[in-house]
Amino acid sequence: MSIQLDTTRLTGAMQTSAQDVATPAETGKILSALLGGASVTVTNGGMTDLEALVARLKNESERTRLSMMLMSLVAVSQSLDESQRQRLEQGIALSEKLDELQKSLDKSCGDQAEAKAAAMLLQAKIEQLQKQIEQAVQDGKDHNKLVEEQERARAELKAKEQIVADTHGQIAETKNAISSVKGQISAIVNSIGENTLKTIANDIATLAAPEKAERPAETEKAEKKEALNDPLNAIRESLDRIERDLNEAIEANRIATV
């Protein structure tokens, strides 16, 4: 399935462990393929460089487990044609983009709410200071410090109001971007087939899952629900877990053999 696994976080572990899992003559070939780009592709047919690296792990049980996992990913791939695989990759990328946009929207909304709350407090402070200034004038007392404090509060209020205005535009822009990405994702889901994606999401989630004894029932239930409601995101998160699993296995092999 030409499933993309981001190797940028694996680079350090692979570089330090290469001498432990491959012969000197093979190391350069493996690392050039793995580290030459931002991702590594699990493809149909033949042994990939990632599979070759896993095959050289010295821990037999880990080697067997990870080899079976990679073989299963290829098996999932064979259920799709080339066009479907390309659209799936696009969908996974869009799912990640949607997640980033949602986080940006949440931050902008939070910043705006915080600025609005601060502005209300500052407005009340300005009004209170105005009353104190007027009373001081009536009483013939020095009110310069009150005026200075009020000016500072007004400056702060202006800054908060500017944040509210700026975030308003950011929120509108981000919402439009989210709507556009959701439309693209919907088109991809329809083109591949929602049921097909749900099946893939369940299959890959099973590969990425820990042993049932280590797996809380609530977690398993939540992941099954996500696989039904948002299969692309479920696939992406499962691939992230597989990537972390590979990283940990490679790093553990390095530690065990140093």
ABEGO torsion letter per residue (X at the ends): XGBBBBAAAAAAAAAAAAAAABBAAAAAAAAAAAAABABBBBBBEEBBAAAAAAAABABAAAAAAAAAAAAAAAAAAAABBAAAAAAAAAAAAAAAAAAAAAAAAAAAAAAAAAAAAAAAAAAAAAAAAAAAAAAAAAAGBBAAAAAAAAAAAAAAAAAAAAAAAAAAAAAAAAAAAAAAAAAAAAAAAAAAEAAAAAAAAAAAAAAABBBAAABBAAAAAAAAAAAAABAAAAAAAAAAAAAAAAAAAAAAAAAAAX
